[in-house]
Amino acid sequence: MERFPLISVIAVSTAMVAGIGVTVASNLHEENLTCTVTNKESVSKENGHEYRVFTEECGVLSVQDNIFRLHFTSADVYGGLDAGTTYNVTTVGWRVPVFSWMPNIISAAPAR
């Protein structure tokens, strides 16, 4: 009987460490891309909403605040993007379809 609680504690601790590791690694993975916006949308969620940006070259990207990067201007970044315009964007994170994860745009400027 005593082993079950110990195994549970180890399993929960391992899951927490793995979750923290994935979060840190995702925020350290930064890419600078050049993408042409084809469309964008704001998707309602239970705890707010998510901005999505569709591009020709870079796939689907999100624009979200990011506490680890001290990035709290997602609405401004999203509002500044126009369909048909090419941007130099900086993203963090990866595209993992099974979890519906997308790279997150933390900055965007028109390409020249």
C-alpha positions in Angstrom: 0.0 0.0 0.0 2.8 2.4 0.7 4.3 2.1 -2.8 1.2 3.5 -4.6 1.5 7.0 -3.1 5.3 7.1 -3.8 4.7 6.0 -7.4 2.0 8.7 -7.7 4.3 11.4 -6.4 7.1 10.3 -8.8 4.7 10.3 -11.8 3.3 13.7 -10.9 6.7 15.2 -10.3 8.0 13.7 -13.6 5.0 15.2 -15.5 5.6 18.6 -13.9 9.3 18.6 -14.8 8.5 17.5 -18.3 5.9 20.2 -18.7 8.2 22.9 -17.4 11.0 21.7 -19.7 8.7 21.8 -22.8 7.6 25.3 -21.9 11.1 26.6 -21.5 12.4 24.9 -24.6 9.4 26.2 -26.6 10.2 29.8 -25.5 13.9 29.4 -26.3 13.1 28.2 -29.9 13.1 31.5 -31.8 12.8 31.9 -35.6 13.0 34.9 -37.9 10.7 34.3 -40.9 9.4 36.2 -43.9 5.7 35.5 -44.4 2.9 36.9 -46.6 -0.3 37.1 -44.6 -3.3 35.7 -46.5 -5.9 35.9 -43.8 -6.3 36.4 -40.1 -9.0 35.6 -37.5 -9.8 35.9 -33.8 -11.0 32.6 -32.3 -13.2 32.6 -29.2 -12.1 30.3 -26.4 -13.5 29.6 -23.0 -10.8 31.6 -21.3 -10.6 34.5 -23.9 -9.6 34.3 -27.5 -6.7 33.5 -29.7 -5.4 35.4 -32.7 -4.5 33.3 -35.7 -2.6 34.4 -38.8 -2.6 32.4 -42.0 0.4 32.8 -44.3 1.6 31.5 -47.7 5.1 30.5 -46.6 4.9 29.9 -42.9 1.6 28.1 -42.3 -0.7 29.1 -39.5 0.8 31.2 -36.7 -0.7 32.5 -33.5 -0.3 35.9 -31.8 -0.5 35.6 -28.1 0.9 37.4 -25.0 3.9 35.6 -23.7 4.9 36.1 -20.0 8.3 34.4 -20.5 9.2 36.9 -23.2 7.5 39.9 -21.4 5.4 40.3 -24.6 2.0 41.8 -23.7 1.2 43.6 -27.0 -0.4 40.7 -28.9 -3.5 42.8 -29.8 -1.3 45.5 -31.3 0.8 43.1 -33.3 -2.3 41.3 -34.6 -4.0 44.6 -35.4 -1.0 45.7 -37.4 -1.0 42.8 -39.8 -2.8 43.2 -43.1 -3.7 40.4 -45.6 -1.6 40.6 -48.8 1.4 42.2 -47.0 4.7 40.4 -46.5 6.3 40.7 -43.0 9.5 39.8 -41.3 8.2 38.0 -38.1 9.9 36.6 -35.1 8.2 33.6 -33.6 8.7 31.3 -30.6 7.5 27.8 -30.3 6.8 24.9 -32.7 3.9 23.6 -34.8 2.5 20.5 -33.1 -0.8 19.7 -34.8 -1.8 16.9 -32.3 -1.9 19.6 -29.5 -3.0 22.4 -31.8 0.2 24.3 -31.0 1.4 27.0 -33.5 4.5 29.2 -33.5 3.6 32.5 -31.7 4.5 35.8 -33.4 6.2 38.1 -30.9 7.1 40.8 -33.4 6.3 41.7 -37.0 7.5 44.4 -39.3 6.8 45.0 -43.0 9.4 43.3 -45.2 11.4 45.6 -47.4 
